[in-house]
Amino acid sequence: VLRAGAGIYYNVVVAQTHNTFLRGNGVDVVSVNVTPTTAGAPAFTRGKAQPPTGVSVVSDVRVMDDDFEDLQVASWFTTWDQELVKDLAVSLTYQGNKTSNLPVALNENLRQVGVLPDGRRQWSTANRPDPRFGNIFVSTSLGEQRYDGFVGTLTKRYSSGYSAQLSYHLSKTRGTAFVNDFTGFGVFTSPSDPLDVSADDGPSDFDMRHRFSATAVWEPSIASATGVTGALVNGWKLSSRVIVSDGFRFNATTGQDSNGDTVFNDRPSGQSYNSFTLPRYATFDLRLDRSVAIGDRRLEFIVEGFNLTNRLNPTNVNRTWG
């Protein structure tokens, strides 16, 4: 059996995000950091606070680009299913998608003052293009990502007391965007170069090249066993699962503002975006259960074990270099 399909999907930035932009114009909402002892600091109030007197009030601004567009996903797949012998089938699937108009925030109120030794541009907050404000983050829909994946599955359908499935997933995800939240889709995230999203072109945060999984279920049944022997031998179910996969990609940063753009997302010299990978993940799980009939009801006993090899599977690491 050969199947295929394609579609185009759209998503919108939630209303709360638009509200943030409406309030983040540097006029209606002004952000000033002062301590109670700072000269001119306002007194605490439950109402609207007056700006501090004698303090230069310069606030950051967040706005949407005039040409901002809702994100779009084009997706396609093709699958081939084939029975090899009775109760044994193979399935091969290719799936791809391309996401366009992913949001990123560019800082348009900085002044370039030079170039770092490794070629990256250097910025300054002195003599800003618009001195009325601090950073002016303009959220644009310039980001994009591309996913290509292959999945091969071998399935033994349940018969003769057991079933099993083997699956292998090979994929690649790459782009220039930061899909690091599921409401704004990265609308508040800035690239390492404040005006060049291509500086962070690289593997996606969700890029995982290889993943293998195997599951099996065994229910032994001996028809000749009756009475007490049959009650002890039959009715058991043993389930197992094995998963081995590459780790997700991650981006290493210096923890410093090396290029002077006021955003602490600079990488070590010579390192590209998401050039590091978390350790490989592997686990072996087992479950044994027994169902016992008591009148018209059934009582089930379950024993489960997870990661029986007691392998350490880190899900995160310190991402600051040095």
Buried (B, 14 or more C-beta within 10 A) or exposed (E): EEEEEEEEEEEEBBEEBEEBBEEBBBEEEBEBEEEEEEEEBBEEEEEEEEEBEEBEEBBBBBBBBEEBEEBBBBBBBBBEBEEEEEEBBBBEBBBBBBBBBBBBBBBBBBEBEEEEEEEBBBBBBEEBEEEEBBBBBBBBBBBBBBBBBBBEBBBBEEEEEEBBBBBBBBBBBBBBBBBEEEEBBBBBBBBBBBBBBEBBBBBBBEBBBEBBBBBBBBBEEEEEBEEEEBEEBBBBBBBBBBBBBBBBBBBBBBBEEBBBBBBEBBBBEEBEBBBBBBEEBBBBBBBBBBEEEEEEEEEEEEEEEEEEEEEEBEEEEEEEBE
